[in-house]
Amino acid sequence: MNSDTSRLFIRACFRQPVRRTPVWMMRQAGRYLPDYRAVREKYDFITMYKTPELVTLVTLQPVERLGVDAAILFSDILVIPEAMGMDLQFLEHRGPVLARPIREDGHIDALKDVEPEVDLAFVLESIRQVRRELNDRVPLIGFSGAPWTLATYMVEGGSSRHFGQIKRWRFAHPVGLHRLLEKITRAVVAYCRAQIAAGAQAIQLFDSWAGILDATGFNEFALNYVHRIIQQIRTPGVPIIYFARGAGTWLSRLSRCGADVIGLDWQVDLGLARRVLGEKAALQGNLDPTALYAPPPVIRKQVREMLRQYGPGSGHIANLGHGILPDVPVEHARAFIEAVQTESPVWHTQQTATRPEEP
């Protein structure tokens, strides 16, 4: 793979001229891939993300099978609560479970400070191994959960329908919630810095539960901490992506976080987002993941519409508006990648670089 292709994703993150739109998919190393399912039949999920050789294997699967323009490390956002001392399990048909959720101040005090080189050494070794195997074919994205989303899991004890526990903390005990968020923020900063030092070439912060907040709460309990993290992990040449699901109502607020790239879910109008954010950040997204159930010709049509909404020029990384679903046919995933790679050059006839320097 030539150097131009290997830098395509990074250049687009910094809104530099590119010959076509780069594309990858959230949750691209996952159950929709037969190769992944074959590995998963032999190992449980925690064993997989704690074993660098297995992480390397599954991280590279979509690169080799689909030809995506970036790899994202196979891991999980809940490695941080686990490293802080919480008991984490993944149960079939239920998902992640934190056995003793945070319900009082004493539980916050009991959380340990995270030393990534010790507590998360398996992640850092995985990054090093993946980088060696990739050999700069495409960049490697590291990631972390954002503080609000991690706090939500830690207080709720897992996924939730109504988020009653975290909302009780927000309104009845905001001082305690801020203490928890401060502690998580320190862990996320240390973790992201360690990933970059190990070789991660971009960092994505996932704020999956940002959308359960109102505008005031989003500013106070989510965006404030994300802004601090981005300031503290900023590294020349390493773009930072912030994906806040359900936060599309607050596009102007998202511009304040300082990220190089704003990830958009499928409910956001891409053209509107570009008008609001396009001078401040690149945009990532945002095809509805369920569009991949359609036959390939329809997927191509949907891709054309997404590219049309963004318009010509750089600063767009094509992606889904959330993770790929596990029962999507792998041929349809490939059709999405191919459609972006073949249809997007027409949109790059007018390229304006807002950052002329090489990252």
N, C-alpha and C positions, 0 to 999 in steps of 0.2 A: 504494500500500500504506500502511495507516495506521501511526501511530507505535507502537501496541501490538504489531502484528505484527512490525515491524522490531526491537523490543526483546525479543521472545519468547525467543530463544536466550540472550541475555545474562542476562535475568532468571532463567531456569532454571539457568544456570551458577552463579548466586549463591544458588540455592534460595529465590528470592522467588516469590510467588504468580503463577501463569500460568493462562490460561483453557484451555489445552490443552498437550500435550507437543510441543515443537519437534522437528524431525527433519531430519537431513542424512545423507549417506553418505560414508564414507571411500572415496577414489579415485573420487568422483562425476564428476569431469571425466576421462573415460576412454573406452576402446575400445568399451564397450557402447553408446555413443551414436553414431548414424550421423553426426551433425554433427561429432563429434570425428574419426571415421575419415576424413571428407572432408578435414579439415585435415591429418591425419597422412599422407595419401597424397602431399601436396605438400612436406612438410618432415620432416626427421629430428627425433628427440626432443630432442636438445640444442639445435638451432636453435629449436625451439618454446619451451622454457623460458627461453631467453636473449633472446627477442624480446618486449618488453612488449606489443606490439599483439596478438601471437598468444596470449600468456598471458591477456590480457584477454578475448579472444574465447572461449577454451575454458573459462576460469573461470566465465564467465557462462552457458555453455550449459545446465548442469543447473538453474540458477536459473530460466531462461526455459522450459526444456522440462519440468521436473518440479515446479517450485514449492517447492523445498527452503527451509528456514528459515535457512540459513546457506550462504555460499559459502566454499570453501577454495581458497587460492591454488594455481594450477597450477605446480608446481615439482618438485623432487626433493630428498631428504635428502642426497644425495651432492654437492650443490653445495659443502658445507663441505670435504670432503677435496680436491675440485678446487681450491677457493680456497687451500688450504694447500699447493698445489703438486703434487698427485698427478695423473697422467694418467688421465682418465676416459673410457671409451667405453661405449656401449650396443650390444650385439651381438644380432642377431635370434636368437631361440630360446635365448639364453644369459643375457641380462640385463646388468646392470652389470659392467664389468671395470675394475679399477684395475691398470694394467699393471705397476707396480713396487711390490708390497705392502711393508708395514713388516715387516722380518724381523730387524733388529738396531738397537742403540741409535743408531748413526749416522744411520739413516733417520728417527728421531724428531727428532734435532737439525736435520735438513735441512728439516723442515716449517716453513713460514713462519707468522707471526702474521697473522691475518685482519683486514683493515680493510674492513668491510662496505660503506662508502660508496665504496670503490674496487674491491675484488675482487668484490663482489656488488651492484654498482650496478644491474644489470639487474633484480634481484629487487625492490629498493626502488622503482625506477621503475614496475615492474609493479604493485606495491601501490597506488601513487598513481593509476595509470590505472584500475585496477579499482575503487577507491573512487569515482572520479569517475563511472564508468559505472553503478555500482550505485546511486548517489544515495540511499544509506541505505535501500534497499528491504529488504535483509537485511544482517547483519553479515559482515565478511570475517575468516576465520581464517587467520593465518599459521602457519608450523610449522617445526620443525627436527627432525633426528634427535637422539636422546639420546646421550650420550658412549659408553656401552657398545656400542650398536648401530653407531655410526659406527666405533668402534675395531675391531669385528668385521669390517666390510667392509674396512677399511684393512689389517688384518693378513692376512685370508684372501685379499684381492685380488678379492672379489666374493661371490656367494652360495656356500654350502657345504652339504654334507650332514652332515659329521661335526664341523666346527669344530675340527679338530685343531690348527691353528696358534694360534688365539686361546686355546685351553685350555692349550696348552704355555706360552704367555706367562703365563697366570694362575697356573699351579702352579710353573713352573720359573724365571720371571723376573717376579714380581709388582711389584718395584720399577720395572722398566722399563715395565710396563703402566700403573702409576699415573702415571708421567711422561707417557705418551701421553694418558691420560685427562685429566690436568690441562691439557695443551695444547689438547685438543679442547674441554674445558669453557670455557676462556677464549674460544674462537672462538664457541661456541654462545651464551654470554652476550652477546657483542658483536653477534652476528647477530640474536638475538631483540630486543634493545634497539633496534636499527636498524629492524627490521620494525615495532615498535610506534610508533616515531617517524615512520615513513613512513605509518602509518594502519591497521595491522593491529589489529583490535578484539578478538581473542583469539589465544592461542598454544597450539598442541598440540605436545607433545614425543612423538615416536614412538620407542618402545624395542622394536623388532620382534623382537630376539633375546634379550630378557630371560629368556625361558623356557628357554634352554640352560644357565642357571646353577643351582646349588643355592641353598638359603636363605642360607648364609653368603656365598657369592659375590654373590648379588643385593644384599645389604646393602652389601658392601664395594666392589664394582666398578660397580654400577648406581645403586642408590637414593641412596647418599651423594652422588654427583655431581649427580643430578637435584635433590635437596634444595637443594644450593648454588646451582644455576642458578635455581630458582624464587625463592629468597630474593633473588637479585641482579637479577632482571628484573621483580620485582613492581611493578606500576603500577596505581594506583587505577582501577577500572572496567574493567580488562582481565583477563578470566578466563584461567587457565592450566589446560590439560588434560594429563594424563599417561596415555598409552596404552602399557601394558607387556604385550605379547602373551605368553601362557603363564605369567603371574605370578599367576593367580587363586588359587593355593594359599596365597599370602602376603597375603591381604586386609588383615590387621591391620597388616602392615608398610607396605602401600601408603598407609595413612592418615598415615604419618609424613612423606611427601614434601612436604606443604604445598600440593599442587595444589588448585584450586577444584573440579575435576572429575576423576574417575577413569574412564578408558575401560576397558571390559571386553570381553574376547573372548567368543566364543559358548560356550565351555566352562564359564563361570562361572554359577552360579545367581544370578539377579538379585535375588531375594528375600533370599537369604543375604547378598549383597553390601550390600544396603540395611541389613540389621540390623547388620552389622559397621561400615559406613562412613557410613551415612546421616546421622549427626549431625555428620560432619566434612567431607563433600564431596558434591557432586552426582555422579550416575552417568551414564555415557554408554554406550549399546549396547542390546542385544547379540545381535540376531537372527543366526542362522547364515547367512552369505552364500549358501550353497547352497539355502536355503529359497526364494530368488527364482527357482529353476527350476520351482517349483510353479505351478499355475494361480492366477490372482488370488484366487478364493474361498478357496483354501488359505492364500495369503499373508495375507489378512485374518484368518483364524483364528489363524495364527501370531502376528500382531501383537497380537490380543486377549490371547493367552496371555502375551506379553511384558509388556504393560501390566498384566495381572492380577498377575504376579509382582512387579512394582514396587509396585503398590498406589496408593491415592489420594494426592494432594498433589503438591507441586512437587519439583524437584531431579532430574528425569530428562530426559535428552536422548536421544531414540530414534536409533539408528544400527544399522549392521551390526556384527557382532563382528570383522570385518576388512574389507578393501576389497572393493567389488563386483567380481564376476568378469566378464571381458571378453565372455563369450558369453551373458550374461543378457539376455533380451529387454527392450528399453527399456520396453515396456508393463508388464512385471512390476516394473521399478524404480518406475514411476509408481504402480502399484498399492500398493506398499509405502508410498510417501510419502502417498498419499491415505488409506490405511487408518489410519495414525497420526493424520493430521489430522482424520479424521472419528470415529474410535473413542475418541480420548483424552479428549475433554471430560468424559465420564462419570467419569473418574478424578480430576477436579479439583474435585469438589464439596466436598471437605474440604481446604482449603489452609491450611498453617501456614508462615508466613515465619520463617526463622531469621536472616535479615539484613534488617531492615525498611528500611535505608537504600537509596536508589537508587544503582546503581553509577555 
